[in-house]
Amino acid sequence: KDAVLFDNSFLSREAQFEKLFNLVNEKIKV
């Protein structure tokens, strides 16, 4: 269970980073 929770938190962290990166790219384009 701990390993699964760790994987989920890691994946969510990566997803959040991707969202931030995309937001920054959009702001730079505009």
Residue pairs with C-beta under 8 A, 6 or more apart in sequence:
none
